[in-house]
Amino acid sequence: MRQVQKKLRIAVLYGGRSAEREISIRTGEQIIKHLDRKKYQVVPSEIPVRGNDWISRLMRNKPDVALLALHGPKLTHLIQKTALQIHSLTGARGVTRSTRFHTVFS
């Protein structure tokens, strides 16, 4: 009997509070569009301009990996990465993120 392999749940985080929000949204949409649905379960996660309820929504979806399609000041990234680290989500740290991205898409 052949076992069905579980799809990796990938959260794509985009949007945010920076002046480059629109660029981030376009980047996120392109990532979402090009992820192979046969291999991955994609969890689009737009970060709003105001509020932090995106964190609880993201964690309810229980992604395995987070891909950050965020643009703008380092402070925005630091705040969002810190929130992900608090919840121990893979992909939250820069090195982990780039290594995981390379591993997942190679």
C-alpha positions, -999 to 999 in steps of 0.1 A, spaced: 0 0 0 14 34 -10 16 61 16 4 95 8 30 121 16 17 151 35 21 184 17 43 210 33 21 240 45 38 272 33 26 305 47 34 334 23 36 366 44 31 398 24 18 434 28 28 450 61 30 485 72 59 499 51 57 524 23 66 495 0 34 476 9 22 474 -27 55 459 -39 52 434 -11 17 424 -21 27 420 -58 57 399 -47 35 377 -24 9 372 -52 37 360 -76 51 336 -50 16 322 -43 9 319 -80 40 300 -87 41 275 -58 34 240 -70 0 230 -55 8 194 -61 37 196 -36 26 224 -12 -4 236 6 -2 274 3 -14 297 31 -17 333 18 -11 356 48 -16 393 41 -3 414 69 -26 445 74 -15 481 78 -30 481 113 -35 455 139 -18 423 149 -46 398 145 -27 384 115 -4 365 140 -33 345 155 -48 339 121 -14 326 109 -9 303 138 -45 289 135 -35 278 99 -5 259 114 21 264 86 53 244 85 73 272 69 69 309 64 82 327 33 85 364 38 76 386 8 80 418 28 97 450 16 106 481 35 125 493 65 144 469 86 123 477 117 92 463 99 110 431 92 124 429 127 90 432 143 74 406 120 103 381 123 102 385 161 65 377 162 72 345 141 102 335 164 79 338 194 57 312 178 87 290 167 78 291 131 105 278 107 116 305 83 115 333 108 153 339 109 171 353 79 196 324 75 169 298 82 146 315 58 171 315 29 183 280 36 147 267 39 137 285 7 167 269 -11 159 235 3 122 236 -5 125 249 -41 157 232 -52 
